Amino acid sequence: MIHAAIAMNRFGLGARPSGNAPMNPADWLKAQIRSYEPSFPAMASQPSRAEIAAGFRVYQVDRKDIRAAQKDAAAAMADDGIPQIDPAKIEKVFNTLRLQYVAAADARLDAAIGSDTDFAERLVHFWSNHFAVSIDKLPVLVLAGDYEFTAIRPHIMGTFADLLFAAVTHPAMLLYLDQAQSIGPNSPLATRVAARRNKTLGLNENLAREILELHTLGVRTVYDQKDVTEFACALTGYTVGGMAKGPIQRFMAQNGKDGDSQFFAAIHEPGDRVVIGRRYSQQGGAQARAILSDIATHPATAKHIATKLAQHFAADVPPPALVARLEKSFLESGGDLRQLYRTLIDSPEMWLPQQAKFKSPWDWVISSLRALNVRELPNSRQSANILAQLGQPIWKPGSPAGFSDTTENWAGGAALMRRVEIASLLAERSANRVDARILAPRILSGQLSAMTTESIARAESPSQGLALLLLSPEFLRR
C-alpha cells in the first residue's frame, strides 16, 4: 500500500477519499502518460489571444486618457482645488484585466483538482515553472493562462525541443523577457529608422540569456557572453502583434496579427551566427529554430533537466544515480519526454518510503482540496488571493527562475502559520461531512504515523481533527 500512496502523493497531486488505490502503481502512472488530454472543460471559456490583445489595447488607450485626466485634474486643483478625474474609470481599467487573470487561475485550479491524470497534471505545473513567466508585467497578467494552456500543456508529452520552442516563442514569454521589443541593429527597420530619425534601435538579450541559463544548458556551463549576443541576434524578428512597444508597435499595427507571436524579417538581424562553436547560416526564423533544436539536445541541457526533474520529484538534493539515469535517458531518446517520465517511474529512488519533499503552497492547497473532495476554495474566485497569501501567487514567481523547489523556501514559521489559517478554514467547511479518523488512513495509506493517528483521535472537534490532518508532517510532505 505504501507504493500506492507514493504514486498518488509524490507523483500525483494527492489522494482522494475514495481510497481506490491503484493495484499496480507504476503501470497506473505510465497509463497516465498515454491517456493525458491537454484540454479540459474550463479552457473553452478562456478568451482567445485576439480578444486578449483587443482588451489590452483598450487598456492602453484608457491609460493615456487617465494620464491626460490626471494632468487636467492637477491643473483644476491649482485653480479651485476640485479634482476632475473620475476614479471609477481608473478602477474599471485595471479590474477588467485582473478578472481575466483570476478566471484563468481558477481554471487552472479546477483542472488540478478534477484531473484523473494528476501525474501528468503535476508535469504541467513543473514545466510551467521551469519556463516561468510572471504577471509582474501587465501584458503577462492577461496572457499567463493562455501561455500555460496553449504552450505548455499540449507539449509536455512530446520532445523537449518542441516544448522549448513553444514556450519561448509564446507572446507571454516574448513580452515578459522583452524579446518583443528586440530589433536587429542592422535590420531593415532599424536601418530605415536610423536614416530618417538618426536614432539607433537596439538588441535585447534577456530572452537569449534566460534560455541558455535557465531553460536549457544551465548557469555557467558551456556558453559565454558572445554566445548570448549571437543567440539574441538570431532571435530578433520574433515579436507580438498588437502588444509590442515603440517602433515595432507602429510597424505591427500595419503588419501584425493581434495577440499572436510572429516572425518578421524586417526586424531580424541579417547574417550568419556562431553559437557554442557552431555556425548557423540559416536565414530568418529558421536560424533561431536551428539553434534551439541543437541546444535542446545538448549534453549540458540533459544534465540540467535531469537534475531539476529529480529535485522536483525525489529530494531537494537529488540522488546522483537518479540524475545520471535521467540524463542518460534524455540523451539516448533525443529529449523524448515520455521516455524521460517512464525512466523516472522505473527508478528505485522514487519509491523510497521517506517523504523527502516538502509541499509547496500550490501542492498543499491542491492536495487538501482533493483530500476533502472539494472542487473550489471557500467563496468563488479566491484561488489567486489564497495562493498569494501563502507565498506562491499563481504565475508570479518574481523572476525568470520560477518558484523555488526546496524546503527552506516553504517551511518557515510565518508560512506555516498561514497554512494553519487556511487549514482551519477548509476544515470548518468540510467537518460536517468528513471524518478525519476515517479519511487519514485512506489518503495516507502506509505513511500515517501513530502520533498523527492519536492526535486526530484526540481532537476536540471534527474540524480540529481535519485541520490536524492537513497540517500533519505526513500530509505536508510527499
Buried (B, 14 or more C-beta within 10 A) or exposed (E): EBBBBBBBBBBBBBBBBEEEBBEEBBEBBBBBBEEBEBEBEBBEEBBEBBBBBBBBBEBBEBBEBBEEBBEEBEEBEEEEEEBEBEEEEBEEBBEBBBEBBBBBBBBBBBBBBBBEBBBBBBBBBBBBBBBBBBBBBBBBBBBBBBBBBBBBBBBBBBBBBBBBBBBBBBBBBBBBBBBBBBBBBBBBBBBBBBEEEEEEBEBBBBBBBBBBBBBBBBEEBBBEEEBBBBBBBBBBBBBBBBBBBEBBBEBBEEEBBBBBBBBBBBBBBBBEBEBBEEEBEBEBBEBBBBBBBBBBBBEBBBBBBBBBBBBBBBBBEBBEEBBEBBBEBBBEBEBBBBBBBBBBBBBEBBBBEEBBBBBBBBBBBBBBBBBBBBEBBEEEBBBBBBBBBBBBBBBBBEEBBBBBBBBEBBBEEEBEEBBEEBBBBBBBBBBEEBEBBEBBBBBBBEBBEEEBBEBBEEBEEBBBBBBBBBBBEBBBBB
